[in-house]
Amino acid sequence: MHVLGIDIGGTKIAAGVVSSSGELLSFLNQPTPTVHNSEQLYEAIVALANNAIVNAQLTQPIMAVGAGCGGPMLFEKGLFSPFLIPAWRDFPLLARLKESFGMRVQVDNDAKAFALGETLFGAGRGGNCVLGMVVSTGIGGGLVVNGRLFDGANRNGGHIGHTPVFTKGPRCHCGSRGCLTAYASGTALAERARRAIRRGLKSSLSQLPLLEITGARINEAALRGDTLSLKLIRDTAFALARGISSAAVILDLDRVVLGGGLTLMGDLLFEPLIIELERRTRLSFLEKLEVRRAALGEKAGVIGAAALCLQTGVNLD
């Protein structure tokens, strides 16, 4: 059985064909079009998906379509209003995909899809209670318990990005203050760097136009020993540890899988994160808690989106 997976994010969109064993038979991605027209964005997604089907060179037809997209969403109606995609407000993604492809469709939050894909086929495999986190333009999460997504009352279970980690932190686009995503996402990291430069703090980043300061540039500067960049990344790691430790205690996690663009910082991010997490998780039942880097890379969202079509939580058959 082959499933089409579609991953829709604020930075990029991706599509691919996935087998029942999690093998990726084709994969395409591109930057998310910066358009204000909802139909233009949807047409770009469908075109990318159709090209992924062609590239897979299948001898058997696609049997289902799974799509992960940023939220918020009204799950039962399949309506999406992603914070980071202004062109879509109550966009009927479920209905439109059924109309375009004429087959069974499953839609869910993109971070939940990531968590499911990594649990079934990646770094979360073998975990009993797995929190998957995407640390990128924003921060999203999903919870997988015994191989099945935990949805919660409104199908938003595991949405750790809006956990408050600082009482007087920056305002979040959700309307609250001090959310993890408002402090530790790639967008927030870059904004904290810009504010520091405006205040006159010394850094090699000050040589860049403010709008060119990104997470990647901060990482490059940190690798060269830039003091401000190292501190910004360390503070990001501490914020992530705060959010993860809260979730770990409440949910009795045994595995956390981190993916997304900021995790490309590697040990600069992970070493202070793990040290701070160990300091905060002192309860005996958390002694076996593991933090792992995502194994599926940029393809995790597509594989996870396809895995949304699972009928048993174990395979796609």
C-alpha positions as CSV (number, residue, x, y, z in Angstrom):
1,M,0.0,0.0,0.0
2,H,1.3,3.5,-0.9
3,V,0.2,6.7,0.7
4,L,0.8,10.3,-0.3
5,G,2.1,12.4,2.5
6,I,1.9,16.2,2.5
7,D,3.7,18.5,5.0
8,I,2.5,22.1,5.1
9,G,4.6,24.5,7.2
10,G,5.2,28.2,7.5
11,T,8.7,27.9,5.9
12,K,8.3,25.1,3.5
13,I,5.9,22.7,1.9
14,A,6.8,19.1,1.1
15,A,5.2,16.0,-0.4
16,G,6.2,12.4,-1.0
17,V,5.0,8.9,-1.5
18,V,5.5,6.5,1.4
19,S,5.2,2.7,1.5
20,S,3.5,0.7,4.3
21,S,6.9,0.1,5.9
22,G,7.7,3.8,6.0
23,E,10.0,3.7,3.0
24,L,10.0,7.1,1.1
25,L,9.6,6.4,-2.6
26,S,9.7,10.1,-3.6
27,F,10.2,13.4,-1.9
28,L,9.9,17.0,-3.1
29,N,9.9,20.3,-1.1
30,Q,10.0,24.0,-1.8
31,P,9.6,27.2,0.2
32,T,6.1,28.0,1.2
33,P,4.7,30.5,-1.3
34,T,4.4,34.0,0.2
35,V,1.0,34.7,-1.3
36,H,-2.1,36.3,0.2
37,N,-4.5,34.2,-1.9
38,S,-5.6,31.0,-0.3
39,E,-6.2,29.3,-3.6
40,Q,-2.7,30.1,-5.0
41,L,-1.2,28.4,-2.0
42,Y,-3.4,25.4,-2.2
43,E,-2.7,25.0,-6.0
44,A,1.0,25.1,-5.3
45,I,0.6,22.3,-2.7
46,V,-1.4,20.1,-5.1
47,A,1.0,20.6,-7.9
48,L,3.9,19.6,-5.7
49,A,2.0,16.5,-4.5
50,N,1.2,15.4,-8.0
51,N,4.8,15.8,-9.0
52,A,5.8,13.6,-6.1
53,I,3.4,10.9,-7.3
54,V,4.8,11.0,-10.8
55,N,8.4,10.9,-9.4
56,A,7.6,7.7,-7.4
57,Q,7.0,5.8,-10.6
58,L,4.5,3.5,-9.0
59,T,3.0,0.3,-10.5
60,Q,0.1,0.5,-8.0
61,P,-2.2,3.4,-7.2
62,I,-2.0,5.7,-4.2
63,M,-4.6,4.4,-1.7
64,A,-4.8,7.4,0.7
65,V,-3.6,10.9,1.4
66,G,-2.3,12.2,4.7
67,A,-1.6,15.9,5.4
68,G,0.0,17.7,8.3
69,C,-0.4,21.4,8.6
70,G,0.2,24.1,11.3
71,G,-2.6,25.1,13.5
72,P,-4.9,26.1,15.0
73,M,-7.5,23.8,13.4
74,L,-11.0,22.7,13.7
75,F,-10.4,18.9,13.5
76,E,-13.8,17.6,12.9
77,K,-14.4,20.0,10.0
78,G,-10.8,19.8,8.7
79,L,-10.5,23.6,8.8
80,F,-7.0,25.2,9.3
81,S,-6.0,28.7,10.3
82,P,-2.2,28.4,10.7
83,F,-0.6,31.2,12.7
84,L,2.3,31.3,10.3
85,I,0.3,31.1,7.0
86,P,-1.9,34.2,6.9
87,A,-3.4,33.2,3.6
88,W,-5.4,30.4,5.2
89,R,-8.1,31.2,7.7
90,D,-10.6,28.4,8.2
91,F,-9.3,26.9,5.0
92,P,-11.2,23.6,4.3
93,L,-8.1,21.5,3.7
94,L,-9.8,18.1,4.4
95,A,-12.6,18.8,1.9
96,R,-10.3,20.2,-0.8
97,L,-7.9,17.3,-0.7
98,K,-10.8,14.8,-1.0
99,E,-12.0,16.8,-3.9
100,S,-8.6,17.0,-5.6
101,F,-7.5,13.4,-5.1
102,G,-10.8,11.5,-4.8
103,M,-9.7,9.1,-2.1
104,R,-9.5,8.7,1.7
105,V,-7.8,11.7,3.4
106,Q,-6.5,12.2,6.9
107,V,-5.4,15.6,8.2
108,D,-3.9,16.7,11.4
109,N,-1.4,19.1,13.0
110,D,2.0,19.0,11.3
111,A,3.9,18.6,14.6
112,K,1.6,15.6,15.5
113,A,2.4,14.1,12.2
114,F,6.1,14.6,12.8
115,A,5.8,12.9,16.2
116,L,4.0,9.9,14.7
117,G,6.5,9.5,11.9
118,E,9.5,9.6,14.2
119,T,7.8,7.2,16.7
120,L,6.9,4.6,14.1
121,F,9.9,4.8,11.8
122,G,12.6,7.0,13.4
123,A,14.2,8.1,16.6
124,G,11.1,7.5,18.7
125,R,10.9,3.8,17.8
126,G,10.7,1.7,21.0
127,G,9.4,4.5,23.2
128,N,6.2,4.0,25.1
129,C,5.3,7.7,25.7
130,V,7.0,9.9,23.1
131,L,6.9,13.6,22.8
132,G,7.9,14.8,19.3
133,M,8.8,18.5,19.0
134,V,9.5,20.6,15.9
135,V,11.7,23.5,16.7
136,S,11.7,25.7,13.7
137,T,9.8,28.9,12.5
138,G,7.5,28.1,15.5
139,I,7.5,25.2,18.0
140,G,4.9,22.4,17.7
141,G,4.6,19.1,19.3
142,G,2.8,15.8,19.3
143,L,2.4,13.0,21.8
144,V,2.4,9.3,20.8
145,V,1.4,6.7,23.5
146,N,2.0,3.0,22.7
147,G,2.3,3.7,19.0
148,R,-0.9,5.8,18.8
149,L,-1.3,9.6,18.6
150,F,-2.8,11.1,21.8
151,D,-5.3,13.6,20.5
152,G,-6.7,15.2,23.7
153,A,-10.1,16.7,24.1
154,N,-9.9,19.0,21.0
155,R,-7.4,17.0,19.0
156,N,-4.5,19.3,19.9
157,G,-2.7,17.0,22.4
158,G,1.1,17.5,22.8
159,H,1.0,21.2,21.6
160,I,3.9,22.1,23.8
161,G,4.8,25.3,21.9
162,H,2.3,27.3,23.8
163,T,3.4,26.1,27.3
164,P,4.3,29.2,29.3
165,V,8.0,29.2,30.3
166,F,8.5,32.8,31.3
167,T,5.9,34.8,33.2
168,K,7.2,38.1,31.7
169,G,8.3,36.7,28.4
170,P,7.6,38.2,25.0
171,R,4.0,38.4,23.6
172,C,3.1,35.3,21.6
173,H,1.0,35.3,18.4
174,C,-1.5,33.2,20.3
175,G,-2.2,36.2,22.5
176,S,-0.5,35.0,25.6
177,R,2.9,35.9,27.0
178,G,6.0,33.9,27.6
179,C,5.1,30.9,25.5
180,L,7.9,28.5,24.5
181,T,7.4,29.3,20.8
182,A,7.6,33.1,21.6
183,Y,11.0,32.6,23.2
184,A,12.7,29.5,21.7
185,S,11.5,29.2,18.1
186,G,13.8,30.3,15.2
187,T,11.7,33.4,14.7
188,A,12.0,34.3,18.4
189,L,15.7,33.6,18.5
190,A,16.3,36.0,15.6
191,E,14.2,38.6,17.2
192,R,16.0,38.3,20.5
193,A,19.3,38.8,18.6
194,R,17.9,41.9,16.9
195,R,16.8,43.4,20.2
196,A,20.3,42.8,21.7
197,I,21.9,44.5,18.7
198,R,19.6,47.5,19.0
199,R,20.6,47.8,22.7
200,G,24.2,48.0,21.6
201,L,25.5,44.6,22.7
202,K,28.8,43.6,21.0
203,S,28.5,40.9,18.4
204,S,29.7,40.0,14.9
205,L,26.0,39.9,14.1
206,S,25.9,43.7,14.2
207,Q,27.7,43.7,10.9
208,L,24.5,42.3,9.3
209,P,21.4,44.2,8.3
210,L,18.9,43.4,11.1
211,L,16.5,41.5,8.8
212,E,19.3,39.2,7.7
213,I,19.9,37.9,11.3
214,T,18.4,34.4,11.3
215,G,18.8,31.3,13.3
216,A,21.3,30.0,10.8
217,R,23.4,33.2,11.0
218,I,23.4,33.0,14.8
219,N,24.6,29.4,14.6
220,E,27.4,30.4,12.3
221,A,28.5,33.2,14.6
222,A,28.3,30.9,17.6
223,L,30.6,28.4,15.9
224,R,33.1,31.2,15.5
225,G,32.9,31.9,19.2
226,D,30.6,35.0,19.2
227,T,29.7,35.5,22.8
228,L,26.2,36.9,22.2
229,S,25.2,34.1,19.8
230,L,26.4,31.5,22.3
231,K,24.3,33.1,25.0
232,L,21.2,33.3,22.8
233,I,21.5,29.6,21.9
234,R,22.1,28.6,25.5
235,D,19.0,30.6,26.6
236,T,17.0,28.9,23.9
237,A,18.2,25.5,25.3
238,F,17.2,26.5,28.8
239,A,13.7,27.5,27.7
240,L,13.3,24.2,25.8
241,A,14.4,22.3,28.9
242,R,11.7,24.1,31.0
243,G,9.0,23.2,28.6
244,I,10.1,19.6,28.2
245,S,10.6,19.1,32.0
246,S,7.0,20.2,32.6
247,A,5.7,17.9,30.0
248,A,7.8,15.0,31.2
249,V,6.6,15.2,34.8
250,I,2.9,15.5,33.8
251,L,3.0,12.8,31.1
252,D,5.6,10.4,32.4
253,L,7.6,10.6,29.2
254,D,10.3,8.1,28.3
255,R,11.4,9.7,25.0
256,V,11.6,13.2,23.5
257,V,12.5,13.6,19.8
258,L,13.5,17.0,18.6
259,G,13.5,18.0,15.0
260,G,13.3,21.2,12.9
261,G,15.7,23.8,11.7
262,L,17.1,24.8,15.1
263,T,18.2,21.3,15.9
264,L,20.8,21.7,13.1
265,M,22.8,23.6,15.7
266,G,23.8,20.2,17.1
267,D,25.7,20.2,20.4
268,L,25.6,23.9,20.8
269,L,21.9,23.5,21.5
270,F,21.7,19.9,22.8
271,E,24.4,19.9,25.4
272,P,23.0,22.8,27.5
273,L,19.5,21.5,26.9
274,I,20.3,18.1,28.3
275,I,22.3,19.5,31.3
276,E,19.4,21.8,32.2
277,L,16.8,19.0,31.7
278,E,18.7,16.7,34.0
279,R,18.8,19.4,36.6
280,R,15.0,19.9,36.4
281,T,13.8,16.2,36.2
282,R,14.8,14.8,39.5
283,L,11.9,12.4,40.0
284,S,13.0,8.7,40.0
285,F,10.4,7.7,37.3
286,L,12.2,10.1,34.8
287,E,15.6,8.5,35.2
288,K,15.2,6.7,31.8
289,L,14.0,9.8,29.9
290,E,15.9,10.1,26.7
291,V,16.2,13.1,24.4
292,R,17.1,12.2,20.8
293,R,17.6,14.1,17.6
294,A,15.1,13.3,14.9
295,A,16.3,10.5,12.6
296,L,14.1,11.2,9.5
297,G,15.4,14.8,8.9
298,E,13.5,17.1,6.7
299,K,11.4,14.1,5.5
300,A,9.8,13.4,8.9
301,G,6.8,15.5,8.3
302,V,5.9,13.8,5.0
303,I,6.4,10.3,6.5
304,G,4.4,11.3,9.5
305,A,1.6,12.7,7.4
306,A,1.4,9.5,5.5
307,A,1.4,7.6,8.8
308,L,-1.8,9.5,9.8
309,C,-3.6,7.1,7.5
310,L,-2.6,4.2,9.8
311,Q,-5.6,2.0,10.7
312,T,-4.0,0.0,13.4
313,G,-1.2,2.3,14.7
314,V,1.4,-0.3,13.6
315,N,1.3,-0.5,9.8
316,L,-0.4,0.9,6.8
317,D,-1.9,-2.4,5.6
